[in-house]
Amino acid sequence: MYSYNHPRPSITVDVVLFTIAGEQLLVLLIKRANQPFQGLWALPGGFIKIEEDLGSAAKRELEEETGIRVSYLEQLHTYGHPLRDPRGRVISVVYFAIMPHVKPHGNSDATDAKWFPISRLPELAFDHTEIIADTLVRLRNKLESSAVVFRLLPETFDISQITGLYQIILGRPVDSDLLKKHLMEAGWVEMVTEIQRTNDNFGPRYRFTDSAIQAIESKCQHF
């Protein structure tokens, strides 16, 4: 087999996992068990195995360190500043997702795993503060171009429920009438035929269209 004498960087994967609980947007962090940055909080992640593809490595590291198993992830960006990791030349490929709230458990290289409010992050290892900020921008942009929140809602929902999610993720008030108009005109939601009682009021229920869900699914790597 041909080989060449050339420096080889290491490759890691990191996962930015968002959820919503207590009317807050949360991000999942682990407390590092080993050096470098032992005892600091960081994103779940680690080195890929030689036989793994990137997405499978991200899924494995997330499950090993937090106990959380995901069926999909979307690739965000590659981070490769030469000095980003004190262990040497390490390039990280970052994946992200937003999912319903579940309880994590620190395992493997993590002594703990917790959800943190995006507005009150602890000191983080490596360049993970930058990575989370970049991912939040991507998530907020996806609200404008896709039905990314569909996994956080029941099969049918009212406009107040989806408006609440938008307000939490965007961090600002959202006009429910304008949002409904945007979602309907984009073809992301449709009114269901039945009218159900919600919050002591009768009102229309909505659901995401199949095409909106398929558009989101097509951009994710599934396992």
Steps between C-alpha positions, in 0.01 A plus 500: 500500500630843408582733790662839520704686758274788587370628836151369570252696714264324739125522440236531768123545497299720734124514550290805582167368629221744583175449686230713660388466863358745750448751217877514442724393215758256639821349364653171614848510658729243659762548773835378373658214696842529335759755396507737326244719676428235762198602707376759252173473313507424130291371213461122474747361249831330439736339251363296212595136458686409184208294364223751585329756287461843661130484580526159663791623712295800616206277594731259687681771696172663599357172626821395679539828687137592574289187459288681240433313178395698193365378168611804300761778496573784261856604416575861589860598425863396524730676749870483427698785654853366553501600870145397593615189689812485725549130414608586146347552156139395556217570256145470629188434294194627686148355485185637657134421567206618706296238682245449780640523851652183650720448804873450422750296700876559499697195382831404339717815472237711678458519878167678456254607232246781536276732305594868532296809405652650188505838676698374802782279378794409724863539397554258211795300369663544159308729260163366607359841594553609139353175368182534707458862389537397136251216543244727664522732198443201269204378707337844497556532126339161445183629667468743212553237231364171634271321746795410725287499818271219387664246734414715804125507443225238516345376178241778517546832678355846528667822388581606856715188546716557194517874567640422845775284350596770253519760776723280715740416217515851355516666840243765411123548469331353192163612361286186481283626212803586287661167586186309402489686169869423436463130583187458289636689199824301514299179493654372825178460698140423420182519702356167606130440461415440864464784750624413847471671834835642616578725795126528577430636152379346179741569218646359180777243507786478255757244389820508296463401137676191369705712260626724782611200705665333200695819425645495853569127498688521170766723658568268794711189528284218635614196693 
